[in-house]
Structure formats: C-alpha cells, structure tokens
Amino acid sequence: MPFRKEPAHTHGAIARSAIVLVNLGTPDAPTRSAVKRYLKQFLSDPRVVEIPRLVWWFILNLIILPFRSGASAKKYQTIWTREGSPLKVHTQKQANLLAETLEERGHEGVQVRMAMRYGSPSLPEVLDELKAENCDRIAVLPAYPQYSGTTTGSIWDAVFAHYKDIRNVPELRLVKHYHDHDGYIDALHDTVLAHWDAHGRGQKLVMSFHGVPKRTLLLGDPYYCECQKTARLLASRLRLTPDEYVVTFQSRFGKAEWLQPYTAPTVAELARQGVQRVDVICPGFTSDCLETLEEISMEVKHDFEAAGGKEFHYIPCLNESPTWIIGMAEIAEQHLIGWPTMMSPSQREAERRDAELGREHALRLGA
C-alpha cells in the first residue's frame, strides 16, 4: 500500500508541538438523518459493540438505525443550543481555554485542537491539519478521565490506523487516564461545593458514570475500578461518609448485564426509601451532553419524582470551570515534559538561528 503524499517540506522550518483534545462525538444536527449517520459510525466500532460483525450488521442496519435514529433526534432537540451541540460547544471552549492557560504558564506556541472520535471535526482530519502546520510532536488527550477499551482504546485505534499510511509519523504521546489526578479531583470537588453553596445540599450524592457491559470488566478492562477510585477520592475530598453517597452506572443498552447498580432504578429506590432530595453528578463526563442533560437531568429526574422524591438536583459537568482548565493544563504539562515548549528568549533565538543555518546548508547541497 503506498503512503499518502506528505505536505511540501520547507527546510529550516521549526517543528511545533500540539495537543489534541478528543471527545466522543455528536451529530452535526438534531435531525434524524444526522443522528443516523452519527449512530452508524459510533455503533459500527468493534470497540463499542463486541458482537460478531455479521450478526451485528443486521441488528444495527435493520433494527437499531431505522427505529432509534428518530427517537434519538427528538432527544437531541431538547438539549440543542443556538451554538450547536452542548458537547461540541463545551469541548471547543475547553480547547481554547487550555491553549490560553498553557501560554500564560509559559508554554509558547503549543497548538491545542479539538477533535471527535465520531462525527466532526474528525480525529484524522485534525491530525492532518496539524501535520500541514509542521506539528511534529503531538499529545493526544482524551476527554475520558477513566480508561476503557470502549472509549480511550478506540481513540488509540483511530490514531494508529491514521498513521499507518503516513511516511513521516510525528512523535506521539497518549494520555491514558487521569481518574485520580489531583487537578481533576479538585475540579470535581469545587463543582460540587459551588452547587451546594448556591442550592443547599441533598441527602444523598449520586455519582453516575457511563455504563459498559459487565463482561468488559471480567475480561480485564480497568474502567470499573477507575470509576470507583474517582468516587472514593471525591468523597474523601468532600468528607462524605459511605452512607452519604452512592456510585451508579447509566446509559444501559441492550439485554446484557452491564455494570451495576444502574442509575435510574437506584435513584427511584432512594425516593421510595424516603430520600426527599438527591444531588446527581456525572464525574466521567467532562462536558455536558445528551447523557447528562437529557438522560440524567430529565429522564432520571422524572423517575425520582414519580417514585415520590421531591427535589432532584443535577450538578453540571466540569465544562469551562476555571479549576478544571487549570487541571487540564497540569495534566497536559506532565505529557509535554522534554518538549521545547518552555524556552528562554535566548534559547528561542538559538533555535531560530540553528534552523536558518540548517536551511542554508540544505540549499547549498541542492535542496
């Protein structure tokens, strides 16, 4: 297989560093056709659905896509904003703020881009843009604090698949997880406290993580354990006793057993037990999206109230929280170590002179 054509080379050009913030993805519009395209790409990923391909092809194309696309589009319509999809809007703002913060912290010229694993802007598209801009050092930062083969593992698949056809592959650094990073836990802590300061505190804090099939845990995926560690660290920072919080898993799909306890029935049971107010936070999501704004804030709220609960408080995701932007910068900095992103003026001038000399030398040799 021939390699793809490289961008035009300029002798003496200084290589740049970049960070790509990668989120799951979102439809381009809250319409049936756009949602169908998105779901087909998402649910065709063998990392996401581990069912024999032929069997799954029939289920996906003959049952799920024809019937689920319209229903999902209606859900997206309930959360869509004038700026677009909340997940895409928040992720782009995070990338912009991360770039500004890194520059303020002395990292000069680091490019920060946002990409989606499914949908647009696609990860391959963004990687190509960075290559054209002479970014020869790229750190990939998933928006998933907890590692799972269904999420972060899928990003690695896309990165490796993209570069297998590239002749000149950049230096790559892949951020696997940050479920226990102080900056991340601090941001969660500050988000919860800010909500409690503004709205008071509920009787129970529910930490709802996105679910995955239980078999992934049994086969060696560390996601469940990392979710539990995040919850334990956050509870410790909030000084909660074990009976003041509960860890649950949402977004179950299909008939197979998923990680338990499930969020919706757990919250409904709390109401039946006499809990009048619950506060729900989704630590595994760094940006608000369909799963938080519609599934939790609307559907699960309805289940709680239908079971007799009085007050349901959804605590927003980290989004553009100042503490989280600092936390992201700290995570990024750990993976920028050794790259020339923090140089004195004299070092920058020396780099420029060296590049110029290299260009002149190449031209003398007939380049």
Salt bridges, closest charged atoms under 4 A:
GLU6 OE1 - LYS131 NZ 2.96
ASP45 OD2 - ARG117 NH2 3.38
GLU50 OE1 - ARG215 NH1 3.52
GLU83 OE1 - LYS93 NZ 3.73
GLU108 OE1 - ARG348 NE 3.37
ASP128 OD2 - ARG4 NH2 2.63
ASP128 OD1 - HIS162 NE2 3.17
GLU129 OE1 - ARG113 NH1 3.71
GLU133 OE1 - ARG113 NH2 2.60
ASP157 OD2 - ARG47 NE 2.68
ASP165 OD1 - LYS164 NZ 3.34
GLU171 OE2 - ARG173 NH2 3.56
ASP180 OD2 - HIS179 NE2 3.82
ASP180 OD2 - LYS229 NZ 3.02
ASP186 OD1 - ARG237 NH2 2.98
ASP190 OD1 - HIS189 ND1 2.98
GLU226 OE2 - HIS177 ND1 2.71
GLU226 OE1 - HIS179 ND1 3.45
GLU244 OE2 - ARG201 NH2 3.38
GLU257 OE2 - LYS214 NZ 3.60
GLU269 OE1 - ARG272 NE 3.20
ASP279 OD1 - ARG277 NE 2.89
GLU299 OE2 - LYS75 NZ 3.20
ASP303 OD1 - HIS302 ND1 3.78
GLU311 OE1 - HIS313 NE2 3.07
GLU320 OE2 - HIS90 ND1 2.62
GLU333 OE1 - ARG105 NH2 2.95
GLU333 OE2 - HIS107 NE2 2.90
GLU349 OE2 - ARG352 NH2 2.57
GLU349 OE2 - ARG353 NH1 3.75
GLU351 OE1 - ARG348 NH1 3.28
GLU356 OE2 - ARG359 NH2 3.47
